[in-house]
Every structure is written in C-alpha cells, then in structure tokens.
C-alpha cells in the first residue's frame, strides 16, 4: 500500500496524528478533542499547548469546516487505505444536564436519570466539567443528605461526580468542599450508608469521603465523630474491595493527622486491623499506606500500646522494612524508633532482638536510603547498644564503630571546652582545669553544654 502524506494542517499539534474531532480554543489553535480535553482536564493545564496563553473557562469550539475538509480528504484517498473518519457526536450541554437533574427530582424517574448521569460522567472529563457547571454536585449532595437510605446507583453517581472534580482546574463546589461546615450532616449521611450491609454502597461512600477529604481544609476534620471511625475500620476489616480499602487508608491517613482523631481511630481498634492487613498484603502500595498510618498512630501512647498488644506487631513492621518502598522503610523505622524510645522495657527490647529488629536496622545502615531513615536506625541501635551488643545476629565491629563515633564526638566537645576556657581567660577569668566540669559548664556556651549532656547520656 502506497504511503500518503497527511497535510500538516490536518495534524493535531499534541499527538501529531490525523485530527478526528477538530476543536478550536480561544487562542485560535485547533486540536483533536480527545487530546486537548486530556491536556486541559486530566493533566490540569489551563494554557494553550502551542501559544502558552491562558484558556479562559476551558472554552472549546468545534471546527466543523476543518472536519469536513478532513473527511473529504479521507474519501479521496480511500484507495490508499485511508478510512473516512465518522462525524463525531455533539458533546453534552449544560441544558441537557439541567434537564436530567430536574427530572431526577421525581422519585419515579430518579434511578433512570442517575444512571444516565453516570454514563455521561464516565465518557470524558469534559462531560464531568459540564456536570459541575450545571450544579450536579449540589443536587447529588442534597440527595445524599436527605435520603436516610441511598441506592447503589445514587452513591455511584455521587462518587463519580466527586471524582470529576479531581480532573478539572476550577474550584470545588461549596457543598463538597466544606462537608463539615454543616455540622457534619453530609459525613453523617455517608456514615449511615457505610453501616448498611451492601458492599457497593459502602465502597462508593468511602471513595466519596476520600475524594472529599483530599480537598477540604484539614482543620475541619477535627470534629469527626467516633461512629465515622468505627465504620471505616469495619470496612477495612471486611475488605469490601481493593479500591475501597486503599480509599479507606488514604482517608484515615489524612484524618488522623488532626486533633484527637488518631486516638479515636485507635479506640475503634484500627491498629490490630491494620496489622492483620499488613500480614496478608502482597500489594507494595497498600503496605506503604498501612505503615504510614501506623506511624501516625504511634505518635500517641494509645497507638504504641495497641501495636505492642498484637503478637505480630513488631515482627511484621520489621519484616516490611526494605521490602515495599523507600517511604515504607522510613515509616517502619519510625515506628520502631517510637517503640524503642517510649516503651523500651527489658522484655520489649529482648523481643525486638529475637524477631530481628536489631539485625534489620543494621541492614538499613548498609543500604542506600534517606538520611532520615538511616539516622533513626542509628539512634535506635545506639539507644540499645548494651543489651544488643552480644547478639549473634549483629556484627561485633558495628558496635565498636558506634563507640568510636562516641569517642570522636566526645573529643570534639573537649576541643570546644578548651577553646571556651581560653576565651574566658582573655576576660580576666581564672582558667580552670578541664576536669572541673561543673564550673566550666556554667560559663561555657549553652549549645556546647547541650552537646556534652547528650553524649554523656548516650554513653
């Protein structure tokens, strides 16, 4: 088959392929609809790819003249294997969405209209943007608030519409951007939905909450009720679906960073559920999120106590280090660091040695990683150097190196002491011997005192 050169003005500037549905933006440049919508909505760009000028309100105008020219050219070159591009279906309009929303107010037509809205939302990002402009989010949020029991279709549409905001550059609707501002009515409605036994509504509810929590002000999350955490933990325990589980983990990670939410989550028994999930998880991303959440929860005493109460808590955290991702390793070392600092009883320290925590921390120091992770591992090993130094799992030269670092640090402080004493003699002060430590500590700079005390405490 003979190759045919496509006229350059028939090519989309983004893909450099034949334009099938020409769309002209306000800057005067024409693109293929699929490519420019992906650029504007999915990639969240608000400028023209060619001119770099801003595109106000993402206004797109069909170029019918160019489309007809391309179709004619395709027809003339059918002998060379060029297929005629079909006439594209006109995009959905705000008036059509508004009509569907009006019809959905009728209970008899509601399910049919919601299914149609779902179909429209899943077609492309432009349709979802159009739904937002028509007020679909407001309408769907009102339905969720007013309905004591929502159907799967209703929740699916609400969740799909919320996901549409993640691919548009315009601000969120106030109804979804401020879900806690109405005394938590919207969140309470979704919590009641999660209490239902049906899997799909529970999954859609938690996905909607996750999308909502990602865009609201984190301060608003401080007023979440205990029932909310109980239902999210139940969903994690039941493992409704992989997507719902990841949404629940992301939701808890964001919520537990505010106020007393981490204590509420611990009281909802999330820690044993997370450990059980970590034991069974083969997904690296899911393991990473679980370790991130456990690290957040271990910032409070209740979370650390719950982790130790589970027989496999320390063991599974240690085993996941260096097996999932760099972030997972950092969070795992952070969890072990919190335990070793605040709950390091002799029995716990011995258990950490037996399950391989000390050996894993030594391994962390030998491999490439973030300086923060390595520093936490080193500090934990230094903290328990005495009970762990005779372990057959740890090379003896490792602790010799730690002691050598201590001697170097102590020598560094002694050097500063000498300099400080010399400076004091310049001010007609009596030069004291270096052994007269209490007097020197009163006179030398406060920073040097802190260095000396920290090193003496570690020895």
Long-range contacts (C-beta under 8 A, 24 or more apart in sequence): 1-80, 1-81, 2-80, 3-80, 4-77, 4-80, 4-81, 4-82, 7-73, 9-66, 10-66, 10-69, 10-70, 10-73, 13-49, 13-50, 14-39, 14-49, 18-70, 18-85, 19-66, 19-67, 19-70, 20-70, 20-85, 20-88, 21-62, 21-67, 21-88, 22-62, 22-63, 22-66, 22-67, 22-70, 23-60, 23-61, 23-62, 23-63, 24-60, 24-61, 24-62, 24-63, 25-55, 25-59, 25-60, 25-61, 26-55, 26-56, 26-59, 27-51, 27-53, 27-55, 30-63, 30-66, 33-60, 33-62, 33-88, 33-91, 33-126, 34-124, 36-60, 37-124, 37-125, 37-126, 38-125, 40-125, 40-169, 41-124, 41-125, 41-126, 41-128, 41-129, 41-167, 41-168, 41-169, 42-125, 42-167, 44-167, 44-168, 44-169, 45-169, 46-169, 58-129, 58-169, 60-126, 62-90, 91-126, 91-127, 91-130, 92-120, 92-123, 92-127, 92-130, 93-130, 94-130, 94-133, 94-134, 97-130, 97-131, 97-134, 97-136, 98-134, 98-135, 101-134, 101-135, 101-136, 101-139, 104-139, 110-154, 111-151, 111-153, 114-153, 114-154, 114-156, 114-157, 115-153, 115-157, 117-157, 117-161, 118-153, 118-156, 118-157, 118-160, 121-157, 121-160, 121-161, 121-164, 122-160, 125-164, 125-167, 125-168, 128-160, 128-161, 128-163, 128-164, 128-165, 128-167, 128-168, 129-164, 129-167, 129-168, 129-170, 131-161, 131-164, 132-161, 132-164, 132-165, 132-168, 132-170, 132-173, 135-173, 136-161, 137-161, 137-162, 137-165, 137-172, 137-173, 137-175, 137-176, 138-173, 138-175, 141-173, 141-175, 141-176, 141-186, 142-175, 144-186, 144-189, 144-190, 144-193, 145-185, 145-186, 145-189, 147-189, 148-192, 149-192, 149-193, 149-196, 150-189, 150-193, 150-201, 151-201, 152-198, 152-200, 152-201, 152-204, 155-193, 155-200, 155-201, 155-204, 155-205, 155-208, 156-200, 156-204, 158-204, 158-208, 159-204, 159-205, 159-207, 159-208, 159-211, 162-208, 162-211, 162-212, 163-207, 163-211, 165-211, 165-215, 166-211, 166-214, 172-215, 176-212, 176-215, 177-215, 177-216, 178-216, 178-220, 179-212, 179-216, 179-220, 180-216, 180-220, 180-221, 180-223, 180-224, 181-220, 184-223, 184-224, 184-225, 187-224, 187-225, 187-228, 188-225, 188-227, 188-228, 191-225, 191-227, 191-228, 191-231, 194-231, 194-232, 194-234, 194-235, 195-231, 199-240, 199-241, 202-235, 202-240, 202-244, 203-235, 203-240, 203-241, 203-243, 203-244, 203-247, 206-232, 206-235, 206-244, 206-247, 206-248, 206-251, 207-243, 207-244, 207-247, 209-247, 209-251, 210-247, 210-248, 210-250, 210-251, 213-250, 213-251, 213-254, 213-255, 214-250, 214-254, 218-254, 218-257, 218-258, 219-258, 221-254, 221-255, 221-258, 221-259, 221-261, 222-258, 222-259, 222-260, 222-261, 223-259, 224-255, 224-261, 224-264, 226-264, 226-267, 226-268, 229-255, 229-261, 229-264, 229-265, 229-267, 229-268, 229-270, 230-268, 232-268, 232-270, 233-265, 233-268, 233-269, 233-270, 233-273, 236-270, 236-273, 236-274, 236-277, 237-273, 237-276, 239-277, 242-283, 242-286, 245-277, 245-286, 246-285, 246-286, 246-289, 249-286, 249-289, 249-290, 249-293, 250-289, 252-293, 253-289, 253-292, 253-293, 253-296, 256-293, 256-296, 256-297, 257-296, 262-296, 262-297, 262-299, 262-300, 262-303, 263-300, 263-302, 265-297, 266-297, 266-300, 266-302, 266-303, 266-306, 267-302, 269-306, 270-297, 271-297, 271-303, 271-306, 271-307, 271-310, 271-313, 272-306, 272-309, 272-310, 275-307, 275-310, 275-312, 275-313, 275-316, 278-316, 278-317, 278-320, 279-312, 279-316, 284-323, 284-324, 284-325, 284-328, 285-325, 287-320, 287-323, 287-324, 287-328, 288-324, 288-325, 288-327, 288-328, 288-331, 291-317, 291-320, 291-324, 291-328, 291-331, 291-332, 291-335, 292-327, 292-328, 292-331, 294-331, 294-335, 295-331, 295-332, 295-334, 295-335, 295-338, 298-334, 298-335, 298-338, 298-339, 299-338, 301-342, 304-338, 304-339, 304-342, 304-343, 305-343, 307-335, 307-339, 308-339, 308-343, 308-348, 314-339, 314-348, 314-351, 314-352, 314-355, 314-357, 315-355, 315-356, 318-352, 318-355, 318-356, 318-357, 318-360, 319-356, 319-360, 321-360, 321-364, 322-360, 322-363, 322-364, 322-367, 326-369, 326-370, 326-373, 329-364, 329-369, 329-373, 330-369, 330-370, 330-372, 330-373, 330-376, 333-361, 333-364, 333-373, 333-376, 333-377, 333-380, 334-376, 336-361, 336-380, 337-376, 337-377, 337-379, 337-380, 340-380, 340-383, 340-384, 341-383, 344-383, 344-384, 346-387, 349-384, 349-387, 349-388, 350-387, 352-384, 353-387, 353-388, 353-391, 353-393, 356-393, 358-384, 358-388, 358-391, 358-393, 358-394, 359-391, 359-393, 359-394, 362-394, 362-395, 362-398, 378-402, 382-458, 383-458, 406-455, 406-458, 406-459, 409-451, 409-455, 410-455, 410-459, 412-451, 413-448, 413-451, 413-452, 413-455, 416-444, 416-448, 416-451, 417-444, 417-448, 417-452, 420-444, 420-445, 420-448
